Amino acid sequence: MSKATVSFGLKHSENRRECEEIKRRLDSIPGVLSVSIGRGRDRVSVDYDTTGTGPDCLRGRLKECGCDIEAEHCQEHTM
C-alpha cells in the first residue's frame, strides 16, 4: 500500500451539516483512509491509498458536493 495526502482549499462548506455530508461522501470512496475538515471549514485533507483512488476522483466528488476548489496540495508518503 502506498499512502498519500491531498489537501483542498475550498471556497464553500460554510455550515456544519454541509461539512458532515462532504466528509461522509469522501469517506465512501474505496481507498480513502481518513478525511479531516479544517476548523474554519475552508480546507479538506484526505489520506488515501494510492492503489485505490487519487486526487482526480476526490476532486470530482468535491465538485459533486458543490464545492469550489481554490487550491490543492498533494503529498506522497514514503514508507
mmJSON file of the N, C-alpha and C atoms, coordinates in Angstrom:
{"data_MODEL":{"atom_site":{
"group_PDB":["ATOM","ATOM","ATOM","ATOM","ATOM","ATOM","ATOM","ATOM","ATOM","ATOM","ATOM","ATOM","ATOM","ATOM","ATOM","ATOM","ATOM","ATOM","ATOM","ATOM","ATOM","ATOM","ATOM","ATOM","ATOM","ATOM","ATOM","ATOM","ATOM","ATOM","ATOM","ATOM","ATOM","ATOM","ATOM","ATOM","ATOM","ATOM","ATOM","ATOM","ATOM","ATOM","ATOM","ATOM","ATOM","ATOM","ATOM","ATOM","ATOM","ATOM","ATOM","ATOM","ATOM","ATOM","ATOM","ATOM","ATOM","ATOM","ATOM","ATOM","ATOM","ATOM","ATOM","ATOM","ATOM","ATOM","ATOM","ATOM","ATOM","ATOM","ATOM","ATOM","ATOM","ATOM","ATOM","ATOM","ATOM","ATOM","ATOM","ATOM","ATOM","ATOM","ATOM","ATOM","ATOM","ATOM","ATOM","ATOM","ATOM","ATOM","ATOM","ATOM","ATOM","ATOM","ATOM","ATOM","ATOM","ATOM","ATOM","ATOM","ATOM","ATOM","ATOM","ATOM","ATOM","ATOM","ATOM","ATOM","ATOM","ATOM","ATOM","ATOM","ATOM","ATOM","ATOM","ATOM","ATOM","ATOM","ATOM","ATOM","ATOM","ATOM","ATOM","ATOM","ATOM","ATOM","ATOM","ATOM","ATOM","ATOM","ATOM","ATOM","ATOM","ATOM","ATOM","ATOM","ATOM","ATOM","ATOM","ATOM","ATOM","ATOM","ATOM","ATOM","ATOM","ATOM","ATOM","ATOM","ATOM","ATOM","ATOM","ATOM","ATOM","ATOM","ATOM","ATOM","ATOM","ATOM","ATOM","ATOM","ATOM","ATOM","ATOM","ATOM","ATOM","ATOM","ATOM","ATOM","ATOM","ATOM","ATOM","ATOM","ATOM","ATOM","ATOM","ATOM","ATOM","ATOM","ATOM","ATOM","ATOM","ATOM","ATOM","ATOM","ATOM","ATOM","ATOM","ATOM","ATOM","ATOM","ATOM","ATOM","ATOM","ATOM","ATOM","ATOM","ATOM","ATOM","ATOM","ATOM","ATOM","ATOM","ATOM","ATOM","ATOM","ATOM","ATOM","ATOM","ATOM","ATOM","ATOM","ATOM","ATOM","ATOM","ATOM","ATOM","ATOM","ATOM","ATOM","ATOM","ATOM","ATOM","ATOM","ATOM","ATOM","ATOM","ATOM","ATOM","ATOM","ATOM","ATOM","ATOM","ATOM","ATOM","ATOM","ATOM","ATOM"],
"id":[1,2,3,4,5,6,7,8,9,10,11,12,13,14,15,16,17,18,19,20,21,22,23,24,25,26,27,28,29,30,31,32,33,34,35,36,37,38,39,40,41,42,43,44,45,46,47,48,49,50,51,52,53,54,55,56,57,58,59,60,61,62,63,64,65,66,67,68,69,70,71,72,73,74,75,76,77,78,79,80,81,82,83,84,85,86,87,88,89,90,91,92,93,94,95,96,97,98,99,100,101,102,103,104,105,106,107,108,109,110,111,112,113,114,115,116,117,118,119,120,121,122,123,124,125,126,127,128,129,130,131,132,133,134,135,136,137,138,139,140,141,142,143,144,145,146,147,148,149,150,151,152,153,154,155,156,157,158,159,160,161,162,163,164,165,166,167,168,169,170,171,172,173,174,175,176,177,178,179,180,181,182,183,184,185,186,187,188,189,190,191,192,193,194,195,196,197,198,199,200,201,202,203,204,205,206,207,208,209,210,211,212,213,214,215,216,217,218,219,220,221,222,223,224,225,226,227,228,229,230,231,232,233,234,235,236,237],
"type_symbol":["N","C","C","N","C","C","N","C","C","N","C","C","N","C","C","N","C","C","N","C","C","N","C","C","N","C","C","N","C","C","N","C","C","N","C","C","N","C","C","N","C","C","N","C","C","N","C","C","N","C","C","N","C","C","N","C","C","N","C","C","N","C","C","N","C","C","N","C","C","N","C","C","N","C","C","N","C","C","N","C","C","N","C","C","N","C","C","N","C","C","N","C","C","N","C","C","N","C","C","N","C","C","N","C","C","N","C","C","N","C","C","N","C","C","N","C","C","N","C","C","N","C","C","N","C","C","N","C","C","N","C","C","N","C","C","N","C","C","N","C","C","N","C","C","N","C","C","N","C","C","N","C","C","N","C","C","N","C","C","N","C","C","N","C","C","N","C","C","N","C","C","N","C","C","N","C","C","N","C","C","N","C","C","N","C","C","N","C","C","N","C","C","N","C","C","N","C","C","N","C","C","N","C","C","N","C","C","N","C","C","N","C","C","N","C","C","N","C","C","N","C","C","N","C","C","N","C","C","N","C","C","N","C","C","N","C","C"],
"label_atom_id":["N","CA","C","N","CA","C","N","CA","C","N","CA","C","N","CA","C","N","CA","C","N","CA","C","N","CA","C","N","CA","C","N","CA","C","N","CA","C","N","CA","C","N","CA","C","N","CA","C","N","CA","C","N","CA","C","N","CA","C","N","CA","C","N","CA","C","N","CA","C","N","CA","C","N","CA","C","N","CA","C","N","CA","C","N","CA","C","N","CA","C","N","CA","C","N","CA","C","N","CA","C","N","CA","C","N","CA","C","N","CA","C","N","CA","C","N","CA","C","N","CA","C","N","CA","C","N","CA","C","N","CA","C","N","CA","C","N","CA","C","N","CA","C","N","CA","C","N","CA","C","N","CA","C","N","CA","C","N","CA","C","N","CA","C","N","CA","C","N","CA","C","N","CA","C","N","CA","C","N","CA","C","N","CA","C","N","CA","C","N","CA","C","N","CA","C","N","CA","C","N","CA","C","N","CA","C","N","CA","C","N","CA","C","N","CA","C","N","CA","C","N","CA","C","N","CA","C","N","CA","C","N","CA","C","N","CA","C","N","CA","C","N","CA","C","N","CA","C","N","CA","C","N","CA","C","N","CA","C","N","CA","C","N","CA","C","N","CA","C","N","CA","C","N","CA","C"],
"label_alt_id":[null,null,null,null,null,null,null,null,null,null,null,null,null,null,null,null,null,null,null,null,null,null,null,null,null,null,null,null,null,null,null,null,null,null,null,null,null,null,null,null,null,null,null,null,null,null,null,null,null,null,null,null,null,null,null,null,null,null,null,null,null,null,null,null,null,null,null,null,null,null,null,null,null,null,null,null,null,null,null,null,null,null,null,null,null,null,null,null,null,null,null,null,null,null,null,null,null,null,null,null,null,null,null,null,null,null,null,null,null,null,null,null,null,null,null,null,null,null,null,null,null,null,null,null,null,null,null,null,null,null,null,null,null,null,null,null,null,null,null,null,null,null,null,null,null,null,null,null,null,null,null,null,null,null,null,null,null,null,null,null,null,null,null,null,null,null,null,null,null,null,null,null,null,null,null,null,null,null,null,null,null,null,null,null,null,null,null,null,null,null,null,null,null,null,null,null,null,null,null,null,null,null,null,null,null,null,null,null,null,null,null,null,null,null,null,null,null,null,null,null,null,null,null,null,null,null,null,null,null,null,null,null,null,null,null,null,null],
"label_comp_id":["MET","MET","MET","SER","SER","SER","LYS","LYS","LYS","ALA","ALA","ALA","THR","THR","THR","VAL","VAL","VAL","SER","SER","SER","PHE","PHE","PHE","GLY","GLY","GLY","LEU","LEU","LEU","LYS","LYS","LYS","HIS","HIS","HIS","SER","SER","SER","GLU","GLU","GLU","ASN","ASN","ASN","ARG","ARG","ARG","ARG","ARG","ARG","GLU","GLU","GLU","CYS","CYS","CYS","GLU","GLU","GLU","GLU","GLU","GLU","ILE","ILE","ILE","LYS","LYS","LYS","ARG","ARG","ARG","ARG","ARG","ARG","LEU","LEU","LEU","ASP","ASP","ASP","SER","SER","SER","ILE","ILE","ILE","PRO","PRO","PRO","GLY","GLY","GLY","VAL","VAL","VAL","LEU","LEU","LEU","SER","SER","SER","VAL","VAL","VAL","SER","SER","SER","ILE","ILE","ILE","GLY","GLY","GLY","ARG","ARG","ARG","GLY","GLY","GLY","ARG","ARG","ARG","ASP","ASP","ASP","ARG","ARG","ARG","VAL","VAL","VAL","SER","SER","SER","VAL","VAL","VAL","ASP","ASP","ASP","TYR","TYR","TYR","ASP","ASP","ASP","THR","THR","THR","THR","THR","THR","GLY","GLY","GLY","THR","THR","THR","GLY","GLY","GLY","PRO","PRO","PRO","ASP","ASP","ASP","CYS","CYS","CYS","LEU","LEU","LEU","ARG","ARG","ARG","GLY","GLY","GLY","ARG","ARG","ARG","LEU","LEU","LEU","LYS","LYS","LYS","GLU","GLU","GLU","CYS","CYS","CYS","GLY","GLY","GLY","CYS","CYS","CYS","ASP","ASP","ASP","ILE","ILE","ILE","GLU","GLU","GLU","ALA","ALA","ALA","GLU","GLU","GLU","HIS","HIS","HIS","CYS","CYS","CYS","GLN","GLN","GLN","GLU","GLU","GLU","HIS","HIS","HIS","THR","THR","THR","MET","MET","MET"],
"label_asym_id":["A","A","A","A","A","A","A","A","A","A","A","A","A","A","A","A","A","A","A","A","A","A","A","A","A","A","A","A","A","A","A","A","A","A","A","A","A","A","A","A","A","A","A","A","A","A","A","A","A","A","A","A","A","A","A","A","A","A","A","A","A","A","A","A","A","A","A","A","A","A","A","A","A","A","A","A","A","A","A","A","A","A","A","A","A","A","A","A","A","A","A","A","A","A","A","A","A","A","A","A","A","A","A","A","A","A","A","A","A","A","A","A","A","A","A","A","A","A","A","A","A","A","A","A","A","A","A","A","A","A","A","A","A","A","A","A","A","A","A","A","A","A","A","A","A","A","A","A","A","A","A","A","A","A","A","A","A","A","A","A","A","A","A","A","A","A","A","A","A","A","A","A","A","A","A","A","A","A","A","A","A","A","A","A","A","A","A","A","A","A","A","A","A","A","A","A","A","A","A","A","A","A","A","A","A","A","A","A","A","A","A","A","A","A","A","A","A","A","A","A","A","A","A","A","A","A","A","A","A","A","A","A","A","A","A","A","A"],
"label_entity_id":["1","1","1","1","1","1","1","1","1","1","1","1","1","1","1","1","1","1","1","1","1","1","1","1","1","1","1","1","1","1","1","1","1","1","1","1","1","1","1","1","1","1","1","1","1","1","1","1","1","1","1","1","1","1","1","1","1","1","1","1","1","1","1","1","1","1","1","1","1","1","1","1","1","1","1","1","1","1","1","1","1","1","1","1","1","1","1","1","1","1","1","1","1","1","1","1","1","1","1","1","1","1","1","1","1","1","1","1","1","1","1","1","1","1","1","1","1","1","1","1","1","1","1","1","1","1","1","1","1","1","1","1","1","1","1","1","1","1","1","1","1","1","1","1","1","1","1","1","1","1","1","1","1","1","1","1","1","1","1","1","1","1","1","1","1","1","1","1","1","1","1","1","1","1","1","1","1","1","1","1","1","1","1","1","1","1","1","1","1","1","1","1","1","1","1","1","1","1","1","1","1","1","1","1","1","1","1","1","1","1","1","1","1","1","1","1","1","1","1","1","1","1","1","1","1","1","1","1","1","1","1","1","1","1","1","1","1"],
"label_seq_id":[1,1,1,2,2,2,3,3,3,4,4,4,5,5,5,6,6,6,7,7,7,8,8,8,9,9,9,10,10,10,11,11,11,12,12,12,13,13,13,14,14,14,15,15,15,16,16,16,17,17,17,18,18,18,19,19,19,20,20,20,21,21,21,22,22,22,23,23,23,24,24,24,25,25,25,26,26,26,27,27,27,28,28,28,29,29,29,30,30,30,31,31,31,32,32,32,33,33,33,34,34,34,35,35,35,36,36,36,37,37,37,38,38,38,39,39,39,40,40,40,41,41,41,42,42,42,43,43,43,44,44,44,45,45,45,46,46,46,47,47,47,48,48,48,49,49,49,50,50,50,51,51,51,52,52,52,53,53,53,54,54,54,55,55,55,56,56,56,57,57,57,58,58,58,59,59,59,60,60,60,61,61,61,62,62,62,63,63,63,64,64,64,65,65,65,66,66,66,67,67,67,68,68,68,69,69,69,70,70,70,71,71,71,72,72,72,73,73,73,74,74,74,75,75,75,76,76,76,77,77,77,78,78,78,79,79,79],
"pdbx_PDB_ins_code":[null,null,null,null,null,null,null,null,null,null,null,null,null,null,null,null,null,null,null,null,null,null,null,null,null,null,null,null,null,null,null,null,null,null,null,null,null,null,null,null,null,null,null,null,null,null,null,null,null,null,null,null,null,null,null,null,null,null,null,null,null,null,null,null,null,null,null,null,null,null,null,null,null,null,null,null,null,null,null,null,null,null,null,null,null,null,null,null,null,null,null,null,null,null,null,null,null,null,null,null,null,null,null,null,null,null,null,null,null,null,null,null,null,null,null,null,null,null,null,null,null,null,null,null,null,null,null,null,null,null,null,null,null,null,null,null,null,null,null,null,null,null,null,null,null,null,null,null,null,null,null,null,null,null,null,null,null,null,null,null,null,null,null,null,null,null,null,null,null,null,null,null,null,null,null,null,null,null,null,null,null,null,null,null,null,null,null,null,null,null,null,null,null,null,null,null,null,null,null,null,null,null,null,null,null,null,null,null,null,null,null,null,null,null,null,null,null,null,null,null,null,null,null,null,null,null,null,null,null,null,null,null,null,null,null,null,null],
"Cartn_x":[0.842,0.0,0.886,0.58,1.261,0.27,0.68,-0.217,0.149,-0.883,-0.672,-1.729,-1.482,-2.424,-2.643,-3.888,-4.201,-5.046,-4.71,-5.466,-6.071,-7.335,-8.052,-8.457,-8.151,-8.652,-9.996,-11.029,-12.38,-12.915,-13.794,-14.491,-15.933,-16.194,-17.54,-17.663,-18.461,-18.653,-18.769,-19.789,-19.97,-20.66,-21.457,-22.129,-21.748,-21.968,-21.549,-22.216,-23.498,-24.204,-23.61,-23.274,-22.638,-21.284,-20.534,-19.226,-19.364,-20.353,-20.579,-20.94,-21.721,-22.076,-20.85,-20.018,-18.788,-17.902,-17.724,-16.898,-17.467,-18.77,-19.416,-19.217,-19.375,-19.259,-17.819,-16.853,-15.452,-15.067,-15.537,-15.239,-15.768,-16.788,-17.392,-16.584,-15.561,-14.736,-13.761,-13.732,-12.768,-11.336,-10.55,-9.16,-8.956,-10.034,-9.899,-9.682,-8.616,-8.263,-8.806,-8.758,-9.311,-9.596,-10.551,-10.933,-10.989,-10.368,-10.486,-10.816,-11.676,-12.095,-11.558,-10.887,-10.281,-11.299,-10.833,-11.696,-12.47,-11.841,-12.519,-13.42,-13.465,-14.287,-13.917,-12.688,-12.253,-11.14,-10.841,-9.814,-10.243,-10.063,-10.349,-9.067,-8.651,-7.477,-7.916,-7.383,-7.758,-6.499,-6.396,-5.35,-5.951,-5.191,-5.74,-4.653,-5.1,-4.26,-4.212,-3.031,-2.906,-3.279,-3.367,-3.793,-5.316,-6.019,-7.478,-8.161,-7.511,-8.115,-7.021,-7.404,-6.434,-7.088,-6.28,-6.791,-7.923,-7.872,-8.93,-10.291,-10.341,-11.593,-12.076,-11.167,-11.519,-12.001,-11.304,-11.697,-13.093,-13.342,-14.652,-15.766,-15.506,-16.52,-16.809,-15.773,-15.982,-16.827,-16.571,-17.368,-18.812,-19.028,-20.393,-21.117,-20.366,-20.938,-21.185,-20.791,-20.994,-19.865,-18.714,-17.573,-16.794,-16.339,-15.424,-14.025,-13.131,-11.768,-10.89,-10.27,-9.393,-7.925,-7.545,-6.15,-6.09,-4.969,-4.785,-3.311,-3.044,-1.669,-1.63,-0.765,-0.625,0.74,0.742,1.998,1.969,2.969,3.091,3.95,3.611,4.345,5.214,6.47,7.359,7.419,7.347,7.367,8.481],
"Cartn_y":[-1.179,0.0,1.239,2.152,3.429,4.496,5.325,6.299,7.708,8.536,9.93,10.78,12.072,13.034,14.126,14.526,15.679,16.627,17.908,18.941,19.88,20.193,21.095,22.337,23.498,24.75,25.021,25.21,25.363,26.775,27.132,28.407,28.14,26.993,26.505,26.105,25.112,24.436,25.392,26.226,27.231,26.709,25.673,25.207,23.779,23.432,22.136,20.961,21.085,19.987,19.686,20.729,20.516,19.836,20.233,19.626,18.146,17.801,16.395,15.582,16.16,15.479,15.29,16.318,16.213,15.112,15.087,14.059,12.669,12.509,11.211,10.74,11.638,11.257,10.931,11.643,11.317,9.999,9.777,8.526,7.298,7.473,6.334,5.879,6.62,6.257,5.155,4.031,2.977,3.509,3.21,3.654,4.85,5.55,6.688,6.147,6.62,6.167,7.094,8.407,9.368,10.69,11.414,12.731,13.682,14.837,15.846,17.19,17.925,19.24,20.258,21.281,22.305,23.052,23.566,24.269,25.401,26.106,27.198,26.722,25.405,24.756,25.184,25.617,26.022,25.126,24.037,23.099,21.671,20.806,19.38,18.629,17.743,16.901,15.448,14.704,13.301,12.454,11.465,10.442,9.281,8.757,7.69,6.722,5.545,4.505,4.781,5.04,5.426,4.308,3.078,1.985,1.908,2.673,2.623,3.851,5.002,6.243,7.27,8.466,9.522,10.888,11.92,13.285,13.574,12.987,13.247,12.794,11.615,11.083,11.936,12.3,13.103,14.486,15.089,16.394,16.32,15.259,15.071,14.951,14.22,14.052,15.388,16.183,17.503,18.393,18.324,19.118,18.647,17.322,16.79,17.347,17.618,18.177,19.678,20.28,21.707,22.58,21.98,22.741,23.409,24.612,25.307,25.166,24.543,24.301,25.476,26.111,27.248,26.856,25.801,25.373,23.875,23.281,21.843,21.556,20.678,20.283,18.777,18.082,16.624,16.31,15.263,14.811,13.295,12.643,11.197,10.869,9.772,9.356,8.162,8.203,7.06,6.251,4.943,4.035,3.062],
"Cartn_z":[0.0,0.0,0.0,-0.875,-0.929,-0.473,0.453,1.055,0.612,0.435,0.078,0.775,0.788,1.352,0.332,0.167,-0.661,0.177,0.087,0.8,-0.226,-0.028,-0.913,-0.138,-0.689,-0.138,-0.796,-0.003,-0.533,-0.355,-1.264,-1.172,-0.731,-0.16,0.137,1.596,1.845,3.133,4.306,4.268,5.303,6.551,6.435,7.645,7.995,9.213,9.748,9.031,8.722,8.059,6.684,5.92,4.625,4.793,5.806,6.059,6.391,7.173,7.515,6.271,5.364,4.125,3.237,3.139,2.352,2.917,4.229,4.873,4.615,4.751,4.531,3.089,2.134,0.728,0.344,0.908,0.637,1.299,2.529,3.24,2.496,1.675,0.975,-0.242,-0.623,-1.774,-1.365,-2.1,-1.783,-1.852,-0.849,-0.789,0.121,0.489,1.401,2.809,3.461,4.802,5.88,5.635,6.603,5.908,6.466,5.958,7.144,7.009,8.062,7.424,8.127,7.655,8.644,8.108,8.951,9.785,10.874,11.824,11.163,10.235,9.545,8.417,8.214,7.197,5.779,5.598,4.27,3.732,4.439,4.0,4.307,3.311,3.473,3.155,4.064,3.841,3.834,2.858,2.694,2.622,3.505,3.42,2.641,1.69,0.856,0.403,0.03,-0.556,-2.054,-2.581,-3.986,-4.953,-4.469,-5.354,-5.444,-4.596,-4.583,-5.144,-5.042,-5.52,-5.745,-6.14,-6.382,-6.373,-6.558,-6.493,-7.481,-8.672,-9.657,-9.145,-8.58,-8.031,-6.861,-5.977,-4.81,-5.225,-6.182,-6.698,-7.322,-8.078,-8.698,-7.671,-6.594,-5.552,-4.863,-4.628,-4.028,-4.935,-6.227,-7.17,-7.194,-7.08,-6.99,-5.768,-4.703,-3.471,-3.584,-4.698,-4.891,-4.386,-4.116,-3.594,-4.728,-4.472,-5.368,-4.788,-5.541,-5.073,-5.472,-4.488,-4.742,-4.808,-4.089,-4.046,-3.798,-4.186,-3.992,-3.741,-2.792,-2.485,-2.229,-2.975,-2.81,-2.192,-1.369,-0.76,-0.682,-1.29,-1.187,0.026,0.696,1.876,1.512,1.901,1.671,2.938,2.782,3.94,3.801],
"occupancy":[1.0,1.0,1.0,1.0,1.0,1.0,1.0,1.0,1.0,1.0,1.0,1.0,1.0,1.0,1.0,1.0,1.0,1.0,1.0,1.0,1.0,1.0,1.0,1.0,1.0,1.0,1.0,1.0,1.0,1.0,1.0,1.0,1.0,1.0,1.0,1.0,1.0,1.0,1.0,1.0,1.0,1.0,1.0,1.0,1.0,1.0,1.0,1.0,1.0,1.0,1.0,1.0,1.0,1.0,1.0,1.0,1.0,1.0,1.0,1.0,1.0,1.0,1.0,1.0,1.0,1.0,1.0,1.0,1.0,1.0,1.0,1.0,1.0,1.0,1.0,1.0,1.0,1.0,1.0,1.0,1.0,1.0,1.0,1.0,1.0,1.0,1.0,1.0,1.0,1.0,1.0,1.0,1.0,1.0,1.0,1.0,1.0,1.0,1.0,1.0,1.0,1.0,1.0,1.0,1.0,1.0,1.0,1.0,1.0,1.0,1.0,1.0,1.0,1.0,1.0,1.0,1.0,1.0,1.0,1.0,1.0,1.0,1.0,1.0,1.0,1.0,1.0,1.0,1.0,1.0,1.0,1.0,1.0,1.0,1.0,1.0,1.0,1.0,1.0,1.0,1.0,1.0,1.0,1.0,1.0,1.0,1.0,1.0,1.0,1.0,1.0,1.0,1.0,1.0,1.0,1.0,1.0,1.0,1.0,1.0,1.0,1.0,1.0,1.0,1.0,1.0,1.0,1.0,1.0,1.0,1.0,1.0,1.0,1.0,1.0,1.0,1.0,1.0,1.0,1.0,1.0,1.0,1.0,1.0,1.0,1.0,1.0,1.0,1.0,1.0,1.0,1.0,1.0,1.0,1.0,1.0,1.0,1.0,1.0,1.0,1.0,1.0,1.0,1.0,1.0,1.0,1.0,1.0,1.0,1.0,1.0,1.0,1.0,1.0,1.0,1.0,1.0,1.0,1.0,1.0,1.0,1.0,1.0,1.0,1.0,1.0,1.0,1.0,1.0,1.0,1.0,1.0,1.0,1.0,1.0,1.0,1.0],
"B_iso_or_equiv":[0.0,0.0,0.0,0.0,0.0,0.0,0.0,0.0,0.0,0.0,0.0,0.0,0.0,0.0,0.0,0.0,0.0,0.0,0.0,0.0,0.0,0.0,0.0,0.0,0.0,0.0,0.0,0.0,0.0,0.0,0.0,0.0,0.0,0.0,0.0,0.0,0.0,0.0,0.0,0.0,0.0,0.0,0.0,0.0,0.0,0.0,0.0,0.0,0.0,0.0,0.0,0.0,0.0,0.0,0.0,0.0,0.0,0.0,0.0,0.0,0.0,0.0,0.0,0.0,0.0,0.0,0.0,0.0,0.0,0.0,0.0,0.0,0.0,0.0,0.0,0.0,0.0,0.0,0.0,0.0,0.0,0.0,0.0,0.0,0.0,0.0,0.0,0.0,0.0,0.0,0.0,0.0,0.0,0.0,0.0,0.0,0.0,0.0,0.0,0.0,0.0,0.0,0.0,0.0,0.0,0.0,0.0,0.0,0.0,0.0,0.0,0.0,0.0,0.0,0.0,0.0,0.0,0.0,0.0,0.0,0.0,0.0,0.0,0.0,0.0,0.0,0.0,0.0,0.0,0.0,0.0,0.0,0.0,0.0,0.0,0.0,0.0,0.0,0.0,0.0,0.0,0.0,0.0,0.0,0.0,0.0,0.0,0.0,0.0,0.0,0.0,0.0,0.0,0.0,0.0,0.0,0.0,0.0,0.0,0.0,0.0,0.0,0.0,0.0,0.0,0.0,0.0,0.0,0.0,0.0,0.0,0.0,0.0,0.0,0.0,0.0,0.0,0.0,0.0,0.0,0.0,0.0,0.0,0.0,0.0,0.0,0.0,0.0,0.0,0.0,0.0,0.0,0.0,0.0,0.0,0.0,0.0,0.0,0.0,0.0,0.0,0.0,0.0,0.0,0.0,0.0,0.0,0.0,0.0,0.0,0.0,0.0,0.0,0.0,0.0,0.0,0.0,0.0,0.0,0.0,0.0,0.0,0.0,0.0,0.0,0.0,0.0,0.0,0.0,0.0,0.0,0.0,0.0,0.0,0.0,0.0,0.0],
"pdbx_formal_charge":[null,null,null,null,null,null,null,null,null,null,null,null,null,null,null,null,null,null,null,null,null,null,null,null,null,null,null,null,null,null,null,null,null,null,null,null,null,null,null,null,null,null,null,null,null,null,null,null,null,null,null,null,null,null,null,null,null,null,null,null,null,null,null,null,null,null,null,null,null,null,null,null,null,null,null,null,null,null,null,null,null,null,null,null,null,null,null,null,null,null,null,null,null,null,null,null,null,null,null,null,null,null,null,null,null,null,null,null,null,null,null,null,null,null,null,null,null,null,null,null,null,null,null,null,null,null,null,null,null,null,null,null,null,null,null,null,null,null,null,null,null,null,null,null,null,null,null,null,null,null,null,null,null,null,null,null,null,null,null,null,null,null,null,null,null,null,null,null,null,null,null,null,null,null,null,null,null,null,null,null,null,null,null,null,null,null,null,null,null,null,null,null,null,null,null,null,null,null,null,null,null,null,null,null,null,null,null,null,null,null,null,null,null,null,null,null,null,null,null,null,null,null,null,null,null,null,null,null,null,null,null,null,null,null,null,null,null],
"auth_seq_id":[1,1,1,2,2,2,3,3,3,4,4,4,5,5,5,6,6,6,7,7,7,8,8,8,9,9,9,10,10,10,11,11,11,12,12,12,13,13,13,14,14,14,15,15,15,16,16,16,17,17,17,18,18,18,19,19,19,20,20,20,21,21,21,22,22,22,23,23,23,24,24,24,25,25,25,26,26,26,27,27,27,28,28,28,29,29,29,30,30,30,31,31,31,32,32,32,33,33,33,34,34,34,35,35,35,36,36,36,37,37,37,38,38,38,39,39,39,40,40,40,41,41,41,42,42,42,43,43,43,44,44,44,45,45,45,46,46,46,47,47,47,48,48,48,49,49,49,50,50,50,51,51,51,52,52,52,53,53,53,54,54,54,55,55,55,56,56,56,57,57,57,58,58,58,59,59,59,60,60,60,61,61,61,62,62,62,63,63,63,64,64,64,65,65,65,66,66,66,67,67,67,68,68,68,69,69,69,70,70,70,71,71,71,72,72,72,73,73,73,74,74,74,75,75,75,76,76,76,77,77,77,78,78,78,79,79,79],
"auth_comp_id":["MET","MET","MET","SER","SER","SER","LYS","LYS","LYS","ALA","ALA","ALA","THR","THR","THR","VAL","VAL","VAL","SER","SER","SER","PHE","PHE","PHE","GLY","GLY","GLY","LEU","LEU","LEU","LYS","LYS","LYS","HIS","HIS","HIS","SER","SER","SER","GLU","GLU","GLU","ASN","ASN","ASN","ARG","ARG","ARG","ARG","ARG","ARG","GLU","GLU","GLU","CYS","CYS","CYS","GLU","GLU","GLU","GLU","GLU","GLU","ILE","ILE","ILE","LYS","LYS","LYS","ARG","ARG","ARG","ARG","ARG","ARG","LEU","LEU","LEU","ASP","ASP","ASP","SER","SER","SER","ILE","ILE","ILE","PRO","PRO","PRO","GLY","GLY","GLY","VAL","VAL","VAL","LEU","LEU","LEU","SER","SER","SER","VAL","VAL","VAL","SER","SER","SER","ILE","ILE","ILE","GLY","GLY","GLY","ARG","ARG","ARG","GLY","GLY","GLY","ARG","ARG","ARG","ASP","ASP","ASP","ARG","ARG","ARG","VAL","VAL","VAL","SER","SER","SER","VAL","VAL","VAL","ASP","ASP","ASP","TYR","TYR","TYR","ASP","ASP","ASP","THR","THR","THR","THR","THR","THR","GLY","GLY","GLY","THR","THR","THR","GLY","GLY","GLY","PRO","PRO","PRO","ASP","ASP","ASP","CYS","CYS","CYS","LEU","LEU","LEU","ARG","ARG","ARG","GLY","GLY","GLY","ARG","ARG","ARG","LEU","LEU","LEU","LYS","LYS","LYS","GLU","GLU","GLU","CYS","CYS","CYS","GLY","GLY","GLY","CYS","CYS","CYS","ASP","ASP","ASP","ILE","ILE","ILE","GLU","GLU","GLU","ALA","ALA","ALA","GLU","GLU","GLU","HIS","HIS","HIS","CYS","CYS","CYS","GLN","GLN","GLN","GLU","GLU","GLU","HIS","HIS","HIS","THR","THR","THR","MET","MET","MET"],
"auth_asym_id":["A","A","A","A","A","A","A","A","A","A","A","A","A","A","A","A","A","A","A","A","A","A","A","A","A","A","A","A","A","A","A","A","A","A","A","A","A","A","A","A","A","A","A","A","A","A","A","A","A","A","A","A","A","A","A","A","A","A","A","A","A","A","A","A","A","A","A","A","A","A","A","A","A","A","A","A","A","A","A","A","A","A","A","A","A","A","A","A","A","A","A","A","A","A","A","A","A","A","A","A","A","A","A","A","A","A","A","A","A","A","A","A","A","A","A","A","A","A","A","A","A","A","A","A","A","A","A","A","A","A","A","A","A","A","A","A","A","A","A","A","A","A","A","A","A","A","A","A","A","A","A","A","A","A","A","A","A","A","A","A","A","A","A","A","A","A","A","A","A","A","A","A","A","A","A","A","A","A","A","A","A","A","A","A","A","A","A","A","A","A","A","A","A","A","A","A","A","A","A","A","A","A","A","A","A","A","A","A","A","A","A","A","A","A","A","A","A","A","A","A","A","A","A","A","A","A","A","A","A","A","A","A","A","A","A","A","A"],
"auth_atom_id":["N","CA","C","N","CA","C","N","CA","C","N","CA","C","N","CA","C","N","CA","C","N","CA","C","N","CA","C","N","CA","C","N","CA","C","N","CA","C","N","CA","C","N","CA","C","N","CA","C","N","CA","C","N","CA","C","N","CA","C","N","CA","C","N","CA","C","N","CA","C","N","CA","C","N","CA","C","N","CA","C","N","CA","C","N","CA","C","N","CA","C","N","CA","C","N","CA","C","N","CA","C","N","CA","C","N","CA","C","N","CA","C","N","CA","C","N","CA","C","N","CA","C","N","CA","C","N","CA","C","N","CA","C","N","CA","C","N","CA","C","N","CA","C","N","CA","C","N","CA","C","N","CA","C","N","CA","C","N","CA","C","N","CA","C","N","CA","C","N","CA","C","N","CA","C","N","CA","C","N","CA","C","N","CA","C","N","CA","C","N","CA","C","N","CA","C","N","CA","C","N","CA","C","N","CA","C","N","CA","C","N","CA","C","N","CA","C","N","CA","C","N","CA","C","N","CA","C","N","CA","C","N","CA","C","N","CA","C","N","CA","C","N","CA","C","N","CA","C","N","CA","C","N","CA","C","N","CA","C","N","CA","C","N","CA","C","N","CA","C","N","CA","C","N","CA","C"],
"pdbx_PDB_model_num":[1,1,1,1,1,1,1,1,1,1,1,1,1,1,1,1,1,1,1,1,1,1,1,1,1,1,1,1,1,1,1,1,1,1,1,1,1,1,1,1,1,1,1,1,1,1,1,1,1,1,1,1,1,1,1,1,1,1,1,1,1,1,1,1,1,1,1,1,1,1,1,1,1,1,1,1,1,1,1,1,1,1,1,1,1,1,1,1,1,1,1,1,1,1,1,1,1,1,1,1,1,1,1,1,1,1,1,1,1,1,1,1,1,1,1,1,1,1,1,1,1,1,1,1,1,1,1,1,1,1,1,1,1,1,1,1,1,1,1,1,1,1,1,1,1,1,1,1,1,1,1,1,1,1,1,1,1,1,1,1,1,1,1,1,1,1,1,1,1,1,1,1,1,1,1,1,1,1,1,1,1,1,1,1,1,1,1,1,1,1,1,1,1,1,1,1,1,1,1,1,1,1,1,1,1,1,1,1,1,1,1,1,1,1,1,1,1,1,1,1,1,1,1,1,1,1,1,1,1,1,1,1,1,1,1,1,1]
}}}
